Amino acid sequence: MPKIFLVDDVELFLELEKSLLADLNYELFTASSGEEVLERIGAITPDLLLLDLYMGGIDGDEVCRRLRADDRWSALPIIMVTAAGRREEVERCLLAGCDDYVTKPVSKAELTEKVQRLLGQIKARKSPRETVGLPVYLESDIWSGTVWARDISSTGLFLESPVEMPMAKTVKITLDLPGGQQARILGKVVRGSSGEASGFGVYIVHHEPEGAGAEPTLLARQNAQIDRTAIAESEVEISRLQAQSQRLDAEGDRLRQRVRELEEENLDFANQIVRTEEINNNLTNLYIASSRLHSVLDLAQVTEIIKEITINFVGAEKFALLMRPRNNDKLLEYTMGEGFGDEEFPQTFPITEHEIFRHVVEEQENYFIEGTVDAGSDDPFKPLAAIPLVIHGDVIGVVVIYRLLVQKERFEAIDFHLFSMMAEHAATALFSSSLYEQSERKRETYRGFMDLLLK
């Protein structure tokens, strides 16, 4: 049974990773710091390490670098977990020696595929390859220059090159896309060949720009555009012979229309699969998070768990939790947050003086900014999103988002649902812990009173 070592300084995230891998017949071990990894790895001897990049103490890339310097762990498969998967983060991980990365919140399908690939449990290619013949610019620390891409898919490509590259070498690739754009790829050398077409295969770890429309397989579509251009040229020739080929032209039009319809149907189906996977992944994350929330009654612990959820599952980089004090429901009080300096966020402010918060509290409706959200906001009174925490018809607080870890153009329907469900669980947990805290204070008061009477 393969052994997987999970490392993260957030207990909630370790629970999530364990739940995602629980039914895959692996033996799972956990650690909460880089120091603990270096201390215990010799006793565990894992087959794969899932390592958080940012941790208190030694960060994940430094742990990876130290392990690669030890002959015992030079070939250990290592997957890094990053907050946003930005290019500079991924490059930092690859240069430290990791094999691949995933971003928070982790997708079960993506994590499973990468774990199984690195453990050698996936042998066949899952992504179809397109034959191409395109010049690309290759960069590495031992050689840089123009080479030819012989075939390409969404997960890898084969480069014909006069220079041999060592296995697991990190490389950078730049290739041209239709419309004058460029794709920048970070990858790992995974196989080589010799003979007339000597070169090597590259596993694509990261590419920019991201998104389905920017995958490297767009090059295959570029070839398809070339094919369609050839067809169009043929149709020009056919048009000159229209008297002899009217029936064929009509049939060709009908077939082309059907092809377009099928392409649209396939695209819709693929988008539905992606949305379904995102929804299932978010529901899994929410289940783990809510279970953790409702497992404690200490108010400070509940607040800390809400912070972990907002960072790791919602993907917020800058946010605040505002609560309404019991003795003054016209105010919001800053309770905790992330991304603001000590003096940047007002500790209290009147609800009625700020339209966004007045609407959220009085109407009990979520607020989401219209338009792009990738730039974020540094103004405490102009958030990207504000979600009321409602219990028994009353708003007890507001979760306010100012910047997201993962850059996106705008909020989508799946974000609205995730934020709303998270707020429901957070409100219930805060209300329950507040009641428990009040009852504990009363119990302590009663106990002190009885102690005095019995003396």
N, C-alpha and C positions, 0 to 999 in steps of 0.2 A: 504494500500500500504506500503510494508516494506521500512524503511528508512535506507540508507547506508551513512556513514560518511567517506569521502575520505580525507586522510591527506598526503601531500607531500610538501616539500619546493621548488619543481621545478614546476612552473606553466604549462610547457609543458606536464609534466607527469600527472598532474591532468586532463588536457584536454583529454589525451589518455584514462585514466581510465573512465572518463565520457562517452566517445564515445563507449567504449567496453560494458558498462552497460546501454546505453541510451534506447535500444529497449526492455528491460526486465521488464518494469513496476515497477521500483523502484523510490523512491523519493531520490534524491542525494543532499548531502551537502558537502562542501569542506572547508578545513583549510590548512594553509601553515606552521604551526609550532606546536610543542607539547604543548607549552603554550596556544595556541588558542584552542586546543582540550579540555584541562582541564577547560578552562574558559567557553566554549560554550556547552559542552556535556550535561549538565543538562537541558538546554533549548531545545536541539534537541531531546534528548532521542532516539538515533538511535537503530536499530535492529541489525546492524552489523557495525564494524569499520575496514576499510582497511588502515593500518598504515605503513608508511615508517620507516625502521629501522634507517637509518642515516639521521639526520636533524641538521641544525644549532640550537643551544640552547639545549633543552631537546630531547634526542634521543628516538626513538620509543619504545625500550624495557623498558626504565624508565617510559614512559607514561603508558605502559601496566601494569607495576608493581604497579604504583600508583592507577590505575583503579581497579585492582584486590584486593587492600587493602580496597576498598570502597564497602560495601554490595550492593549498587545500581548497580554496574557494575561487580560484581564477576562472573556472568554467561553470560556477553555480548560476543557474538562471535567476535573474533578478528583475522584478517588475517594480518600477517606482510609481507611487501614487502622488499626483500633483493636484494643486488646488484648481488650476484653470487650464493647464495644458498649453500655455503660451510657448512660443518658439524658444525664447531665451531659457525657460524652465526646462523644456525637453532637451535642448542642447547641453544644458548644465548636467542633466542626468546621464545623457549618453557619454559625455566626456568623462564622467566619473566611472563609467563601465557598465551601466545597466543595459539590459537587453530590450526592454520595452517599457511602456508607461500606460496608466489609465488615469482618468480625471475623476474628481469628486463632483457630484454623487456618482458612485460606480454603477455601471450597467452590468447586470448579471450576464447577459449574452456576450458582451465585450470581454469581461473578465474571464469567463469560462473559455472562450475561444483562445485567448492569449495564454492562459495557464496550460491548456491542453497542447497548444502548439509548442511551447517551450519544454514541456515534459515529453515531447515526442509522441503524443497520443493522436495527433492529426498528421497523417502522412500525405494524403492527396491534397492538391490545390483546391481550395473552395471558391476562389475567384477566377473566372475565365480570363485567359490571356489573349490579347490582341497583337498580331504581328505588325510591327511598325518598322520604320527605318528613319529615325529622327536624330539629329545632332543634339546632344545635351552637354552642359558644362559640369564637370565633376571636380569637387574640391575635397582634399584630405590633407592630413599633416605630412604625407610622404610624396604626394604628386597631385598636380592640378592640370586640367586641360580639357579639350573637347573630345568626347567619345560618342559612340553611336548606340542608341537604345534599339535592341532587336525585337523585344516584346515587352508588353506592359499590362498590368492589371491594377485593381484598386489597392492591392496589398504588396506588390513588388514589381520589379523590372529586371531585365537582363541587359547588361552593357557589354558591348564588344570593346575591348581595351587592349592596348599594347603593354599595359603595366599590370602586373599581378598585385592583387590586394589581399592582405591577410584576412582570414576568417574573423568575423566580429568587429572588423574595423569600421569606425564611424565615418560616414561620407556625407557630403552635401551635394545636391544635384539641383541645377536650375534648367528648366525647359520652357520653351515658348508655348503659349496657348492661343487659340483663336481670339481675334479681337485685340491683339497687341499685348495681352496680359502674360504674366510669367507665373509658373508654379515653382515654389521652393520646397525641396524635399530633404528631410533628414532620414538617413537609413543606416542599416547595418549590413555588411557583406555576409552572405549566408552560404554561398556555394560558388565553385569555380568550374571552368572547363578548359579544355585545350584543343588544339587542332586548328582548322582554318578559321573558325569563329571563336577564338579564345577570348575569354572575358570572365565575368562573374555576375552572380545574382545579388540583388539588393532587396532586403525586406524593408518596406516603407514604414517607418515608425511615426513620422509626422509630416504633414504637408500643409502649405499655405498657398493660396487662400483655402479656407476650410469650407465644408458643405458638399452636398451631393453634386452640385453643379460644378464643383472645382476639383473633383477627384482626378487622379492621374489618368484614369480611363477616358477622360475627355479627349486625350490624344487619339484614342480609337475612334471617338466620334468625329474627330478632325479628319481621319482617314475616310470615315463614312461620308463626310461632307465632300471630300474629293471625289468619292464614288458617285455621289448625287450630281456633282458638277459634270462628271463624264456622261451620266445619263441625260442631263439637260442638253449637253452638246449633241448627243445622239438624237435627242428629240428635235433639235434644230434641223439636223440632217433629214430626219423622218418627215418634218413639216414640209420640206422641199419636194418630198415624194408623197404628199398627202393623198393625192388621187389614188395611189396604189395601196395606201396603208391606213385608211380612215378607220377600218374595223379594229386594227391593232392599236391605234391611238386611243380609241374609246375604251378598249379593254385595259390598256395601260393606265388610263386615268382612273378607272374603277378600282384597279388593284392598288394604285398609289393611295387613293383615298382610304381604302381598307387598311393599308399599312399604317397610315397616320392615325386612324381610329384605334388600331391595336396598340400603337406606341402610347397613345394617351391613356388607354385602359391599363396598360402595364405600369405606366408612371403613377397613375392614381392608386393602383394596387400596392405598389412599392411604398408610396407615401403613407398609405393606411397601415402597412406593416410597421413602418418606422414609428408612427404615432402610437400604435398599440404597444410596441415594445417600450416606448418612453413612459406611457401610462402605467404599464405593469411594473416597470422599474421604480417609478415614483411611489406607487402603492406599496411595494415591498419596503422601500426606505421608510415610508410613513408608518407602516406597521411596526417596524423595529423601533423607530423613534418614539411612537406613542406608548409602546410597551415600557420603554425606559422611563418616559415621563410619568406614567401612572404607577411606577413601582416605588416611588419615594414620596414622602409627605413633608420633608423639610423644605421650606420656602427657598432658602439659599441654593439648595441642590436643584430644585425645579428650575430656578432662574438660570443656573449654569447649564443645565441640559437644553433649555430653550436656546441658549447661545450656541451650543454645539450643533443643534439642528439647523439653526439659521445659517451657520457657516458651511457645514458639510453637506446638508441635504438641499436647502434652498439655494445655496451657492452665493450668499451675500458676503461681500468684502467690507462693506461699511453700512452699519445699521444701528438701531437703538430700540430698546424696550421702554415704553412710557406707561406709567400706571396712574390711575386716578386715586388720590388719597380719599380715605373713608370720610374724613371730616370736611372735604371741600371738593365737590364734584365738578367745579368750574375750572379746575386746573389739571394739567398733566405734569407728572414728575418723572425726570430721567432716572431710570432704575439701573440699567446696564446697557452696554453697547460695544461696538468695535469700530476702529478706524478714525475716531475723533480724539483729539488731544484733550487734556484735562480741562482746559478753559474754552474749548470750541463749542460745546453743546450747552445751552441754557439748562439749569437744573429744574426750573419750573417756568411755565408760561400759561397765560389764560387761553382756554380753548376758543372762546368767541372772537379773539383778536386775529385768528389765523384761519382763513376760509377752508383750507384743505382739512385741517383737523376738526374744525367745527362741523363740517359736512360728514366726516367719517364717524364722529361720536354721535351727533344728533340723528343722522339718518341710518346709522349702523350699516354703512355700505363701504365696500372696499374702494380704495382709490388707486388707479394706475395711470401713470403719465401717458399722454398720447404722443406718438412719434418715437424717435430713437432713444435708446437708453444706454448706448455703449459708452457715452462720455461720463455718466454718473452725475452726482450732485454733491457739492460741498456746503450747501445752504441748509441748515437744520429745518427751515420752514418750507423747503421746496424739494420734497422727497421724490424718488421714482415710484414708490408704492407705499401705501399706508393701509394696514389691515386691522380692523377693530377686533378686540378680544371680548366676545359677548357670552354672558352666562345668565340664564334666567331673565332674558330680556334687557339686561343692563350691560353697558360697556365698562369693563374694569380696566382696560388698558389698550394700547395700540402698538403693534410691531411696525416699525418704519424702516424702509430699505432705501439706501442712498447710492450704493454702487454694487454691481455684481462681479463675481470672479470671472465667470465665463462671458466674454463679450458677445452680445447679440444685438440685432437692430431694434427689435421691439418685443414687448411682452406678447405671449401667445396664449391660447385658451388653456393649454396644459398648465401654464404658470398660474393662471387665475384659480384653477381647481386645487393645485398643490398648496398655494398660500392660504386659501380658505380652510382647507382641511387641517393644515398645520395650526392655524389660529384656533380652531375649535378645540383641539386637544390641549393646546397651551392654556386656553382660558379655563378649561375644566381642571387642569393640574394646578394652576395658580389659585383658583378658588378653593379647591380641596385643601391645599397646603396652608392657605390663610386661615381657613376654619380650624384646621388641626392646631395651628400655632396659637390661635385665640383660646381654644379649649385647653391647651397645655398651660397657658398663662393663668387661666382661671383655676385649673387644677392645682398649680403651684401656690396660688393665692389662698385657696381653700386649705391646702395642706399646712401652709404657714399659720393660718388662723387656728386650725385645730391644734397645732403644736403649742401655740400660746395658751389655749384653753386647758390643755392637759398638763401643763407645767405646774 
